[in-house]
Amino acid sequence: MGLRAVIVFIAALIILRTGDRRVFGKNTALDIVMGIVLGSVLSRAITGNAPFGPALFTSVVLMGLHRITAYFAFHYPKFGKLVKGRELQLIKNGQFQEDALAQAKITRNDLEEATRQNSVENLQQVKDAFIERNGSISIIKAD
């Protein structure tokens, strides 16, 4: 099992390097799913719960599927929104977008935290705020 772990570790590095830098960066739903599924398949190769060769091959296929999906998401914005999600405007011209806040399940306390993290003193200084596809909140200061 130790030898399997070493081989899987090296194979995983190669698979990830041939894949996309985003997989474990700022994650969209597409990237999170890829990380979870890839980890599950590779763990089965280590523990012997799945045949070794087919598990590694499946990991390569998954990374290829991720790259193809990312390619189409880049070239076809509607497809990109489907697989990666879309941003949602929480504050527009200084006004809270109550429907968007409810949809995103974001409270005013969450927005206050985001303002502090974006070096903005308070919500009155916010012109626009978005919850991005990766779940982070972006703040645009008022002039």
N, CA, C and O atoms as a GROMACS GRO file, in nm:
protein
  572
    1MET      N    1   0.083  -0.119   0.000
    1MET     CA    2   0.000   0.000   0.000
    1MET      C    3   0.088   0.125   0.000
    1MET      O    4   0.052   0.226  -0.061
    2GLY      N    5   0.203   0.119   0.068
    2GLY     CA    6   0.294   0.233   0.069
    2GLY      C    7   0.346   0.264  -0.071
    2GLY      O    8   0.355   0.380  -0.110
    3LEU      N    9   0.381   0.158  -0.145
    3LEU     CA   10   0.427   0.177  -0.283
    3LEU      C   11   0.316   0.233  -0.370
    3LEU      O   12   0.340   0.320  -0.453
    4ARG      N   13   0.195   0.184  -0.350
    4ARG     CA   14   0.080   0.239  -0.424
    4ARG      C   15   0.066   0.388  -0.395
    4ARG      O   16   0.042   0.466  -0.487
    5ALA      N   17   0.081   0.427  -0.269
    5ALA     CA   18   0.067   0.568  -0.230
    5ALA      C   19   0.171   0.654  -0.302
    5ALA      O   20   0.140   0.763  -0.350
    6VAL      N   21   0.295   0.606  -0.307
    6VAL     CA   22   0.401   0.682  -0.375
    6VAL      C   23   0.369   0.696  -0.524
    6VAL      O   24   0.382   0.805  -0.580
    7ILE      N   25   0.329   0.588  -0.586
    7ILE     CA   26   0.297   0.592  -0.729
    7ILE      C   27   0.177   0.683  -0.755
    7ILE      O   28   0.179   0.762  -0.849
    8VAL      N   29   0.074   0.672  -0.672
    8VAL     CA   30  -0.046   0.757  -0.689
    8VAL      C   31  -0.010   0.903  -0.667
    8VAL      O   32  -0.059   0.990  -0.738
    9PHE      N   33   0.075   0.930  -0.569
    9PHE     CA   34   0.117   1.068  -0.543
    9PHE      C   35   0.186   1.127  -0.666
    9PHE      O   36   0.154   1.238  -0.709
   10ILE      N   37   0.279   1.054  -0.721
   10ILE     CA   38   0.352   1.102  -0.840
   10ILE      C   39   0.256   1.115  -0.958
   10ILE      O   40   0.260   1.214  -1.031
   11ALA      N   41   0.170   1.015  -0.977
   11ALA     CA   42   0.072   1.020  -1.086
   11ALA      C   43  -0.022   1.139  -1.068
   11ALA      O   44  -0.055   1.207  -1.165
   12ALA      N   45  -0.067   1.164  -0.946
   12ALA     CA   46  -0.157   1.276  -0.920
   12ALA      C   47  -0.090   1.409  -0.953
   12ALA      O   48  -0.152   1.497  -1.011
   13LEU      N   49   0.037   1.423  -0.917
   13LEU     CA   50   0.111   1.545  -0.952
   13LEU      C   51   0.117   1.564  -1.103
   13LEU      O   52   0.096   1.674  -1.154
   14ILE      N   53   0.146   1.456  -1.173
   14ILE     CA   54   0.153   1.465  -1.320
   14ILE      C   55   0.016   1.498  -1.377
   14ILE      O   56   0.004   1.584  -1.465
   15ILE      N   57  -0.087   1.431  -1.328
   15ILE     CA   58  -0.224   1.457  -1.377
   15ILE      C   59  -0.263   1.602  -1.352
   15ILE      O   60  -0.317   1.667  -1.441
   16LEU      N   61  -0.236   1.653  -1.233
   16LEU     CA   62  -0.273   1.790  -1.201
   16LEU      C   63  -0.191   1.891  -1.281
   16LEU      O   64  -0.243   1.995  -1.321
   17ARG      N   65  -0.064   1.862  -1.304
   17ARG     CA   66   0.020   1.953  -1.382
   17ARG      C   67  -0.023   1.957  -1.528
   17ARG      O   68  -0.011   2.060  -1.594
   18THR      N   69  -0.073   1.845  -1.580
   18THR     CA   70  -0.122   1.844  -1.718
   18THR      C   71  -0.264   1.900  -1.726
   18THR      O   72  -0.315   1.929  -1.834
   19GLY      N   73  -0.325   1.913  -1.611
   19GLY     CA   74  -0.461   1.966  -1.605
   19GLY      C   75  -0.461   2.118  -1.606
   19GLY      O   76  -0.389   2.181  -1.683
   20ASP      N   77  -0.541   2.174  -1.522
   20ASP     CA   78  -0.566   2.317  -1.521
   20ASP      C   79  -0.522   2.374  -1.387
   20ASP      O   80  -0.549   2.314  -1.283
   21ARG      N   81  -0.457   2.486  -1.388
   21ARG     CA   82  -0.410   2.548  -1.263
   21ARG      C   83  -0.524   2.581  -1.169
   21ARG      O   84  -0.505   2.586  -1.048
   22ARG      N   85  -0.643   2.603  -1.225
   22ARG     CA   86  -0.756   2.645  -1.144
   22ARG      C   87  -0.809   2.537  -1.053
   22ARG      O   88  -0.876   2.568  -0.954
   23VAL      N   89  -0.783   2.411  -1.081
   23VAL     CA   90  -0.851   2.302  -1.010
   23VAL      C   91  -0.847   2.322  -0.859
   23VAL      O   92  -0.948   2.298  -0.792
   24PHE      N   93  -0.735   2.365  -0.805
   24PHE     CA   94  -0.728   2.383  -0.661
   24PHE      C   95  -0.700   2.528  -0.623
   24PHE      O   96  -0.648   2.556  -0.516
   25GLY      N   97  -0.734   2.620  -0.711
   25GLY     CA   98  -0.720   2.762  -0.682
   25GLY      C   99  -0.852   2.816  -0.631
   25GLY      O  100  -0.918   2.754  -0.548
   26LYS      N  101  -0.891   2.932  -0.681
   26LYS     CA  102  -1.023   2.988  -0.648
   26LYS      C  103  -1.126   2.899  -0.716
   26LYS      O  104  -1.131   2.892  -0.838
   27ASN      N  105  -1.205   2.833  -0.639
   27ASN     CA  106  -1.286   2.725  -0.693
   27ASN      C  107  -1.428   2.765  -0.731
   27ASN      O  108  -1.499   2.830  -0.654
   28THR      N  109  -1.465   2.724  -0.851
   28THR     CA  110  -1.604   2.727  -0.892
   28THR      C  111  -1.660   2.587  -0.867
   28THR      O  112  -1.586   2.497  -0.829
   29ALA      N  113  -1.788   2.570  -0.888
   29ALA     CA  114  -1.850   2.439  -0.867
   29ALA      C  115  -1.780   2.332  -0.952
   29ALA      O  116  -1.758   2.220  -0.905
   30LEU      N  117  -1.746   2.366  -1.075
   30LEU     CA  118  -1.677   2.273  -1.164
   30LEU      C  119  -1.547   2.224  -1.101
   30LEU      O  120  -1.517   2.105  -1.104
   31ASP      N  121  -1.470   2.315  -1.045
   31ASP     CA  122  -1.340   2.281  -0.988
   31ASP      C  123  -1.354   2.200  -0.859
   31ASP      O  124  -1.276   2.108  -0.834
   32ILE      N  125  -1.453   2.234  -0.779
   32ILE     CA  126  -1.475   2.161  -0.653
   32ILE      C  127  -1.515   2.017  -0.682
   32ILE      O  128  -1.463   1.924  -0.620
   33VAL      N  129  -1.607   1.999  -0.776
   33VAL     CA  130  -1.649   1.864  -0.813
   33VAL      C  131  -1.528   1.784  -0.862
   33VAL      O  132  -1.512   1.668  -0.826
   34MET      N  133  -1.446   1.845  -0.945
   34MET     CA  134  -1.328   1.776  -0.996
   34MET      C  135  -1.237   1.733  -0.883
   34MET      O  136  -1.189   1.620  -0.881
   35GLY      N  137  -1.213   1.822  -0.788
   35GLY     CA  138  -1.125   1.789  -0.676
   35GLY      C  139  -1.178   1.674  -0.592
   35GLY      O  140  -1.103   1.585  -0.553
   36ILE      N  141  -1.307   1.676  -0.565
   36ILE     CA  142  -1.367   1.570  -0.482
   36ILE      C  143  -1.362   1.436  -0.555
   36ILE      O  144  -1.320   1.336  -0.497
   37VAL      N  145  -1.405   1.434  -0.679
   37VAL     CA  146  -1.410   1.308  -0.754
   37VAL      C  147  -1.269   1.253  -0.777
   37VAL      O  148  -1.245   1.134  -0.761
   38LEU      N  149  -1.177   1.341  -0.814
   38LEU     CA  150  -1.040   1.296  -0.838
   38LEU      C  151  -0.979   1.239  -0.709
   38LEU      O  152  -0.914   1.134  -0.712
   39GLY      N  153  -1.001   1.307  -0.597
   39GLY     CA  154  -0.951   1.256  -0.470
   39GLY      C  155  -1.010   1.121  -0.434
   39GLY      O  156  -0.940   1.033  -0.384
   40SER      N  157  -1.137   1.104  -0.460
   40SER     CA  158  -1.203   0.977  -0.430
   40SER      C  159  -1.147   0.864  -0.515
   40SER      O  160  -1.118   0.756  -0.463
   41VAL      N  161  -1.131   0.888  -0.644
   41VAL     CA  162  -1.079   0.784  -0.733
   41VAL      C  163  -0.935   0.748  -0.695
   41VAL      O  164  -0.899   0.630  -0.689
   42LEU      N  165  -0.854   0.850  -0.670
   42LEU     CA  166  -0.713   0.822  -0.636
   42LEU      C  167  -0.701   0.752  -0.501
   42LEU      O  168  -0.612   0.669  -0.482
   43SER      N  169  -0.788   0.784  -0.406
   43SER     CA  170  -0.780   0.716  -0.276
   43SER      C  171  -0.813   0.568  -0.292
   43SER      O  172  -0.755   0.484  -0.221
   44ARG      N  173  -0.903   0.536  -0.382
   44ARG     CA  174  -0.935   0.394  -0.407
   44ARG      C  175  -0.815   0.322  -0.467
   44ARG      O  176  -0.795   0.203  -0.441
   45ALA      N  177  -0.736   0.392  -0.548
   45ALA     CA  178  -0.616   0.329  -0.605
   45ALA      C  179  -0.514   0.300  -0.495
   45ALA      O  180  -0.446   0.198  -0.499
   46ILE      N  181  -0.505   0.390  -0.396
   46ILE     CA  182  -0.409   0.370  -0.287
   46ILE      C  183  -0.452   0.253  -0.198
   46ILE      O  184  -0.370   0.167  -0.166
   47THR      N  185  -0.578   0.251  -0.160
   47THR     CA  186  -0.625   0.151  -0.064
   47THR      C  187  -0.652   0.016  -0.126
   47THR      O  188  -0.670  -0.083  -0.055
   48GLY      N  189  -0.655   0.010  -0.259
   48GLY     CA  190  -0.681  -0.118  -0.325
   48GLY      C  191  -0.829  -0.148  -0.339
   48GLY      O  192  -0.865  -0.260  -0.375
   49ASN      N  193  -0.916  -0.053  -0.310
   49ASN     CA  194  -1.060  -0.073  -0.325
   49ASN      C  195  -1.102  -0.074  -0.471
   49ASN      O  196  -1.215  -0.110  -0.503
   50ALA      N  197  -1.013  -0.033  -0.559
   50ALA     CA  198  -1.037  -0.037  -0.704
   50ALA      C  199  -0.908  -0.085  -0.769
   50ALA      O  200  -0.800  -0.063  -0.714
   51PRO      N  201  -0.917  -0.148  -0.883
   51PRO     CA  202  -0.794  -0.191  -0.952
   51PRO      C  203  -0.705  -0.070  -0.981
   51PRO      O  204  -0.753   0.036  -1.021
   52PHE      N  205  -0.577  -0.088  -0.960
   52PHE     CA  206  -0.480   0.022  -0.965
   52PHE      C  207  -0.476   0.092  -1.100
   52PHE      O  208  -0.496   0.213  -1.107
   53GLY      N  209  -0.452   0.019  -1.206
   53GLY     CA  210  -0.439   0.077  -1.340
   53GLY      C  211  -0.565   0.150  -1.384
   53GLY      O  212  -0.559   0.265  -1.426
   54PRO      N  213  -0.680   0.083  -1.376
   54PRO     CA  214  -0.803   0.152  -1.416
   54PRO      C  215  -0.833   0.277  -1.332
   54PRO      O  216  -0.889   0.374  -1.384
   55ALA      N  217  -0.797   0.276  -1.205
   55ALA     CA  218  -0.820   0.395  -1.121
   55ALA      C  219  -0.733   0.511  -1.169
   55ALA      O  220  -0.780   0.625  -1.175
   56LEU      N  221  -0.607   0.484  -1.203
   56LEU     CA  222  -0.520   0.590  -1.255
   56LEU      C  223  -0.570   0.638  -1.391
   56LEU      O  224  -0.570   0.758  -1.418
   57PHE      N  225  -0.612   0.545  -1.475
   57PHE     CA  226  -0.664   0.582  -1.606
   57PHE      C  227  -0.790   0.668  -1.591
   57PHE      O  228  -0.806   0.767  -1.662
   58THR      N  229  -0.876   0.631  -1.499
   58THR     CA  230  -0.997   0.709  -1.474
   58THR      C  231  -0.962   0.850  -1.429
   58THR      O  232  -1.031   0.946  -1.467
   59SER      N  233  -0.858   0.865  -1.351
   59SER     CA  234  -0.814   0.998  -1.307
   59SER      C  235  -0.769   1.082  -1.426
   59SER      O  236  -0.799   1.202  -1.432
   60VAL      N  237  -0.698   1.022  -1.518
   60VAL     CA  238  -0.656   1.094  -1.639
   60VAL      C  239  -0.778   1.134  -1.721
   60VAL      O  240  -0.785   1.246  -1.772
   61VAL      N  241  -0.873   1.044  -1.734
   61VAL     CA  242  -0.996   1.074  -1.809
   61VAL      C  243  -1.071   1.190  -1.742
   61VAL      O  244  -1.121   1.280  -1.810
   62LEU      N  245  -1.080   1.187  -1.610
   62LEU     CA  246  -1.148   1.295  -1.537
   62LEU      C  247  -1.080   1.430  -1.561
   62LEU      O  248  -1.147   1.531  -1.581
   63MET      N  249  -0.948   1.432  -1.559
   63MET     CA  250  -0.877   1.557  -1.583
   63MET      C  251  -0.901   1.604  -1.726
   63MET      O  252  -0.917   1.723  -1.750
   64GLY      N  253  -0.903   1.512  -1.819
   64GLY     CA  254  -0.935   1.549  -1.957
   64GLY      C  255  -1.075   1.605  -1.968
   64GLY      O  256  -1.097   1.704  -2.039
   65LEU      N  257  -1.171   1.544  -1.900
   65LEU     CA  258  -1.308   1.594  -1.900
   65LEU      C  259  -1.315   1.734  -1.840
   65LEU      O  260  -1.389   1.820  -1.888
   66HIS      N  261  -1.238   1.757  -1.735
   66HIS     CA  262  -1.234   1.890  -1.673
   66HIS      C  263  -1.180   1.993  -1.773
   66HIS      O  264  -1.236   2.101  -1.786
   67ARG      N  265  -1.073   1.959  -1.841
   67ARG     CA  266  -1.014   2.052  -1.940
   67ARG      C  267  -1.112   2.081  -2.053
   67ARG      O  268  -1.126   2.195  -2.096
   68ILE      N  269  -1.179   1.978  -2.101
   68ILE     CA  270  -1.276   1.997  -2.210
   68ILE      C  271  -1.392   2.085  -2.163
   68ILE      O  272  -1.434   2.176  -2.234
   69THR      N  273  -1.442   2.058  -2.045
   69THR     CA  274  -1.552   2.138  -1.990
   69THR      C  275  -1.507   2.282  -1.971
   69THR      O  276  -1.582   2.374  -2.003
   70ALA      N  277  -1.387   2.303  -1.919
   70ALA     CA  278  -1.334   2.439  -1.900
   70ALA      C  279  -1.317   2.509  -2.034
   70ALA      O  280  -1.343   2.629  -2.045
   71TYR      N  281  -1.273   2.436  -2.136
   71TYR     CA  282  -1.259   2.493  -2.270
   71TYR      C  283  -1.394   2.544  -2.321
   71TYR      O  284  -1.404   2.658  -2.366
   72PHE      N  285  -1.496   2.460  -2.313
   72PHE     CA  286  -1.628   2.500  -2.360
   72PHE      C  287  -1.686   2.613  -2.275
   72PHE      O  288  -1.754   2.701  -2.327
   73ALA      N  289  -1.658   2.611  -2.147
   73ALA     CA  290  -1.706   2.719  -2.060
   73ALA      C  291  -1.642   2.852  -2.098
   73ALA      O  292  -1.707   2.957  -2.091
   74PHE      N  293  -1.516   2.848  -2.139
   74PHE     CA  294  -1.446   2.969  -2.181
   74PHE      C  295  -1.501   3.022  -2.313
   74PHE      O  296  -1.523   3.142  -2.328
   75HIS      N  297  -1.522   2.932  -2.408
   75HIS     CA  298  -1.562   2.972  -2.542
   75HIS      C  299  -1.713   2.994  -2.558
   75HIS      O  300  -1.756   3.060  -2.652
   76TYR      N  301  -1.791   2.939  -2.468
   76TYR     CA  302  -1.937   2.952  -2.475
   76TYR      C  303  -1.988   3.000  -2.340
   76TYR      O  304  -2.017   2.919  -2.252
   77PRO      N  305  -2.000   3.132  -2.322
   77PRO     CA  306  -2.036   3.190  -2.192
   77PRO      C  307  -2.163   3.132  -2.129
   77PRO      O  308  -2.169   3.117  -2.007
   78LYS      N  309  -2.264   3.101  -2.209
   78LYS     CA  310  -2.386   3.042  -2.151
   78LYS      C  311  -2.357   2.907  -2.087
   78LYS      O  312  -2.409   2.876  -1.980
   79PHE      N  313  -2.274   2.828  -2.154
   79PHE     CA  314  -2.233   2.700  -2.098
   79PHE      C  315  -2.151   2.722  -1.972
   79PHE      O  316  -2.165   2.649  -1.873
   80GLY      N  317  -2.064   2.824  -1.975
   80GLY     CA  318  -1.982   2.857  -1.858
   80GLY      C  319  -2.067   2.891  -1.737
   80GLY      O  320  -2.038   2.847  -1.625
   81LYS      N  321  -2.172   2.968  -1.758
   81LYS     CA  322  -2.261   3.002  -1.646
   81LYS      C  323  -2.333   2.878  -1.593
   81LYS      O  324  -2.360   2.868  -1.474
   82LEU      N  325  -2.363   2.786  -1.682
   82LEU     CA  326  -2.431   2.663  -1.642
   82LEU      C  327  -2.342   2.577  -1.552
   82LEU      O  328  -2.387   2.528  -1.449
   83VAL      N  329  -2.215   2.558  -1.591
   83VAL     CA  330  -2.129   2.468  -1.515
   83VAL      C  331  -2.050   2.536  -1.403
   83VAL      O  332  -2.010   2.471  -1.307
   84LYS      N  333  -2.027   2.667  -1.416
   84LYS     CA  334  -1.948   2.737  -1.315
   84LYS      C  335  -2.031   2.828  -1.226
   84LYS      O  336  -1.985   2.869  -1.119
   85GLY      N  337  -2.151   2.860  -1.269
   85GLY     CA  338  -2.235   2.953  -1.194
   85GLY      C  339  -2.217   3.094  -1.246
   85GLY      O  340  -2.148   3.117  -1.346
   86ARG      N  341  -2.279   3.188  -1.177
   86ARG     CA  342  -2.269   3.328  -1.217
   86ARG      C  343  -2.260   3.414  -1.092
   86ARG      O  344  -2.296   3.371  -0.982
   87GLU      N  345  -2.212   3.536  -1.112
   87GLU     CA  346  -2.207   3.630  -1.001
   87GLU      C  347  -2.348   3.680  -0.972
   87GLU      O  348  -2.438   3.669  -1.056
   88LEU      N  349  -2.366   3.735  -0.853
   88LEU     CA  350  -2.496   3.788  -0.812
   88LEU      C  351  -2.471   3.922  -0.744
   88LEU      O  352  -2.391   3.930  -0.651
   89GLN      N  353  -2.538   4.027  -0.790
   89GLN     CA  354  -2.516   4.160  -0.734
   89GLN      C  355  -2.598   4.176  -0.605
   89GLN      O  356  -2.720   4.164  -0.606
   90LEU      N  357  -2.527   4.203  -0.495
   90LEU     CA  358  -2.588   4.214  -0.364
   90LEU      C  359  -2.620   4.358  -0.327
   90LEU      O  360  -2.720   4.386  -0.261
   91ILE      N  361  -2.535   4.450  -0.370
   91ILE     CA  362  -2.556   4.594  -0.350
   91ILE      C  363  -2.539   4.660  -0.486
   91ILE      O  364  -2.440   4.637  -0.555
   92LYS      N  365  -2.636   4.744  -0.522
   92LYS     CA  366  -2.631   4.813  -0.651
   92LYS      C  367  -2.653   4.961  -0.625
   92LYS      O  368  -2.757   5.002  -0.573
   93ASN      N  369  -2.552   5.042  -0.663
   93ASN     CA  370  -2.557   5.187  -0.640
   93ASN      C  371  -2.591   5.220  -0.495
   93ASN      O  372  -2.670   5.311  -0.468
   94GLY      N  373  -2.531   5.146  -0.403
   94GLY     CA  374  -2.550   5.172  -0.261
   94GLY      C  375  -2.678   5.114  -0.202
   94GLY      O  376  -2.702   5.127  -0.081
   95GLN      N  377  -2.760   5.051  -0.283
   95GLN     CA  378  -2.888   4.996  -0.236
   95GLN      C  379  -2.878   4.843  -0.223
   95GLN      O  380  -2.831   4.775  -0.314
   96PHE      N  381  -2.922   4.792  -0.110
   96PHE     CA  382  -2.924   4.648  -0.090
   96PHE      C  383  -3.024   4.585  -0.185
   96PHE      O  384  -3.135   4.634  -0.202
   97GLN      N  385  -2.984   4.476  -0.246
   97GLN     CA  386  -3.070   4.400  -0.335
   97GLN      C  387  -3.125   4.282  -0.253
   97GLN      O  388  -3.067   4.174  -0.250
   98GLU      N  389  -3.236   4.308  -0.186
   98GLU     CA  390  -3.290   4.212  -0.089
   98GLU      C  391  -3.315   4.074  -0.149
   98GLU      O  392  -3.288   3.973  -0.084
   99ASP      N  393  -3.366   4.069  -0.272
   99ASP     CA  394  -3.392   3.940  -0.336
   99ASP      C  395  -3.261   3.863  -0.356
   99ASP      O  396  -3.255   3.742  -0.333
  100ALA      N  397  -3.157   3.934  -0.400
  100ALA     CA  398  -3.027   3.870  -0.422
  100ALA      C  399  -2.965   3.826  -0.290
  100ALA      O  400  -2.906   3.718  -0.282
  101LEU      N  401  -2.980   3.908  -0.186
  101LEU     CA  402  -2.928   3.869  -0.054
  101LEU      C  403  -2.996   3.743  -0.005
  101LEU      O  404  -2.932   3.652   0.048
  102ALA      N  405  -3.128   3.737  -0.023
  102ALA     CA  406  -3.203   3.618   0.020
  102ALA      C  407  -3.163   3.496  -0.063
  102ALA      O  408  -3.146   3.387  -0.009
  103GLN      N  409  -3.149   3.515  -0.194
  103GLN     CA  410  -3.111   3.405  -0.281
  103GLN      C  411  -2.974   3.349  -0.244
  103GLN      O  412  -2.954   3.227  -0.244
  104ALA      N  413  -2.880   3.438  -0.211
  104ALA     CA  414  -2.744   3.395  -0.177
  104ALA      C  415  -2.731   3.359  -0.029
  104ALA      O  416  -2.629   3.306   0.014
  105LYS      N  417  -2.837   3.387   0.048
  105LYS     CA  418  -2.835   3.363   0.193
  105LYS      C  419  -2.720   3.439   0.260
  105LYS      O  420  -2.648   3.385   0.343
  106ILE      N  421  -2.707   3.566   0.219
  106ILE     CA  422  -2.604   3.656   0.270
  106ILE      C  423  -2.673   3.758   0.360
  106ILE      O  424  -2.770   3.822   0.320
  107THR      N  425  -2.622   3.773   0.482
  107THR     CA  426  -2.678   3.870   0.575
  107THR      C  427  -2.599   4.000   0.567
  107THR      O  428  -2.492   4.006   0.507
  108ARG      N  429  -2.654   4.103   0.629
  108ARG     CA  430  -2.581   4.230   0.635
  108ARG      C  431  -2.452   4.213   0.715
  108ARG      O  432  -2.352   4.279   0.687
  109ASN      N  433  -2.453   4.126   0.814
  109ASN     CA  434  -2.329   4.098   0.888
  109ASN      C  435  -2.223   4.038   0.796
  109ASN      O  436  -2.105   4.071   0.808
  110ASP      N  437  -2.265   3.949   0.705
  110ASP     CA  438  -2.171   3.892   0.608
  110ASP      C  439  -2.112   4.003   0.520
  110ASP      O  440  -1.992   4.002   0.491
  111LEU      N  441  -2.196   4.097   0.479
  111LEU     CA  442  -2.149   4.208   0.396
  111LEU      C  443  -2.055   4.299   0.474
  111LEU      O  444  -1.957   4.349   0.419
  112GLU      N  445  -2.085   4.322   0.602
  112GLU     CA  446  -1.995   4.403   0.684
  112GLU      C  447  -1.858   4.336   0.695
  112GLU      O  448  -1.755   4.404   0.689
  113GLU      N  449  -1.857   4.206   0.712
  113GLU     CA  450  -1.730   4.132   0.717
  113GLU      C  451  -1.654   4.148   0.586
  113GLU      O  452  -1.534   4.172   0.586
  114ALA      N  453  -1.726   4.136   0.474
  114ALA     CA  454  -1.662   4.150   0.343
  114ALA      C  455  -1.606   4.289   0.323
  114ALA      O  456  -1.500   4.305   0.262
  115THR      N  457  -1.675   4.392   0.375
  115THR     CA  458  -1.622   4.528   0.360
  115THR      C  459  -1.489   4.541   0.435
  115THR      O  460  -1.394   4.600   0.385
  116ARG      N  461  -1.484   4.486   0.553
  116ARG     CA  462  -1.359   4.492   0.630
  116ARG      C  463  -1.247   4.416   0.558
  116ARG      O  464  -1.133   4.463   0.555
  117GLN      N  465  -1.279   4.302   0.502
  117GLN     CA  466  -1.179   4.223   0.431
  117GLN      C  467  -1.131   4.292   0.304
  117GLN      O  468  -1.022   4.265   0.254
  118ASN      N  469  -1.213   4.382   0.251
  118ASN     CA  470  -1.177   4.457   0.131
  118ASN      C  471  -1.130   4.599   0.165
  118ASN      O  472  -1.128   4.686   0.078
  119SER      N  473  -1.091   4.621   0.290
  119SER     CA  474  -1.037   4.749   0.337
  119SER      C  475  -1.133   4.866   0.317
  119SER      O  476  -1.092   4.977   0.284
  120VAL      N  477  -1.262   4.839   0.337
  120VAL     CA  478  -1.364   4.943   0.334
  120VAL      C  479  -1.420   4.951   0.475
  120VAL      O  480  -1.452   4.849   0.536
  121GLU      N  481  -1.432   5.073   0.527
  121GLU     CA  482  -1.468   5.091   0.667
  121GLU      C  483  -1.611   5.049   0.700
  121GLU      O  484  -1.634   4.986   0.804
  122ASN      N  485  -1.708   5.082   0.615
  122ASN     CA  486  -1.846   5.048   0.647
  122ASN      C  487  -1.929   5.035   0.520
  122ASN      O  488  -1.885   5.072   0.411
  123LEU      N  489  -2.050   4.983   0.536
  123LEU     CA  490  -2.136   4.958   0.421
  123LEU      C  491  -2.179   5.086   0.349
  123LEU      O  492  -2.213   5.080   0.230
  124GLN      N  493  -2.178   5.200   0.418
  124GLN     CA  494  -2.217   5.325   0.353
  124GLN      C  495  -2.116   5.365   0.244
  124GLN      O  496  -2.148   5.446   0.157
  125GLN      N  497  -1.996   5.311   0.249
  125GLN     CA  498  -1.893   5.342   0.150
  125GLN      C  499  -1.895   5.246   0.030
  125GLN      O  500  -1.810   5.255  -0.058
  126VAL      N  501  -1.992   5.156   0.028
  126VAL     CA  502  -1.998   5.056  -0.078
  126VAL      C  503  -2.094   5.102  -0.187
  126VAL      O  504  -2.211   5.132  -0.161
  127LYS      N  505  -2.043   5.106  -0.309
  127LYS     CA  506  -2.128   5.137  -0.423
  127LYS      C  507  -2.195   5.010  -0.474
  127LYS      O  508  -2.317   5.005  -0.489
  128ASP      N  509  -2.114   4.908  -0.499
  128ASP     CA  510  -2.164   4.780  -0.551
  128ASP      C  511  -2.095   4.666  -0.478
  128ASP      O  512  -1.980   4.677  -0.436
  129ALA      N  513  -2.166   4.556  -0.463
  129ALA     CA  514  -2.110   4.435  -0.404
  129ALA      C  515  -2.166   4.315  -0.480
  129ALA      O  516  -2.283   4.312  -0.517
  130PHE      N  517  -2.080   4.217  -0.501
  130PHE     CA  518  -2.118   4.097  -0.574
  130PHE      C  519  -2.073   3.975  -0.496
  130PHE      O  520  -1.968   3.977  -0.432
  131ILE      N  521  -2.152   3.870  -0.500
  131ILE     CA  522  -2.101   3.740  -0.458
  131ILE      C  523  -2.058   3.673  -0.588
  131ILE      O  524  -2.138   3.653  -0.679
  132GLU      N  525  -1.931   3.638  -0.593
  132GLU     CA  526  -1.872   3.585  -0.715
  132GLU      C  527  -1.901   3.437  -0.730
  132GLU      O  528  -1.955   3.373  -0.638
  133ARG      N  529  -1.867   3.383  -0.844
  133ARG     CA  530  -1.895   3.242  -0.872
  133ARG      C  531  -1.825   3.149  -0.774
  133ARG      O  532  -1.873   3.038  -0.748
  134ASN      N  533  -1.714   3.192  -0.719
  134ASN     CA  534  -1.641   3.107  -0.626
  134ASN      C  535  -1.684   3.127  -0.482
  134ASN      O  536  -1.628   3.065  -0.391
  135GLY      N  537  -1.785   3.214  -0.458
  135GLY     CA  538  -1.837   3.236  -0.324
  135GLY      C  539  -1.778   3.355  -0.252
  135GLY      O  540  -1.827   3.393  -0.146
  136SER      N  541  -1.673   3.416  -0.306
  136SER     CA  542  -1.615   3.533  -0.241
  136SER      C  543  -1.702   3.655  -0.270
  136SER      O  544  -1.777   3.658  -0.368
  137ILE      N  545  -1.691   3.755  -0.184
  137ILE     CA  546  -1.768   3.878  -0.202
  137ILE      C  547  -1.673   3.989  -0.246
  137ILE      O  548  -1.573   4.017  -0.180
  138SER      N  549  -1.706   4.051  -0.359
  138SER     CA  550  -1.627   4.162  -0.411
  138SER      C  551  -1.699   4.292  -0.379
  138SER      O  552  -1.821   4.302  -0.389
  139ILE      N  553  -1.621   4.390  -0.339
  139ILE     CA  554  -1.675   4.521  -0.301
  139ILE      C  555  -1.617   4.628  -0.393
  139ILE      O  556  -1.497   4.631  -0.419
  140ILE      N  557  -1.704   4.717  -0.442
  140ILE     CA  558  -1.661   4.834  -0.518
  140ILE      C  559  -1.700   4.955  -0.436
  140ILE      O  560  -1.817   4.978  -0.405
  141LYS      N  561  -1.596   5.035  -0.400
  141LYS     CA  562  -1.620   5.154  -0.317
  141LYS      C  563  -1.691   5.264  -0.394
  141LYS      O  564  -1.673   5.281  -0.514
  142ALA      N  565  -1.771   5.338  -0.319
  142ALA     CA  566  -1.833   5.458  -0.377
  142ALA      C  567  -1.726   5.565  -0.389
  142ALA      O  568  -1.629   5.566  -0.313
  143ASP      N  569  -1.743   5.655  -0.484
  143ASP     CA  570  -1.644   5.763  -0.505
  143ASP      C  571  -1.647   5.863  -0.393
  143ASP      O  572  -1.570   5.959  -0.395
   0.00000   0.00000   0.00000
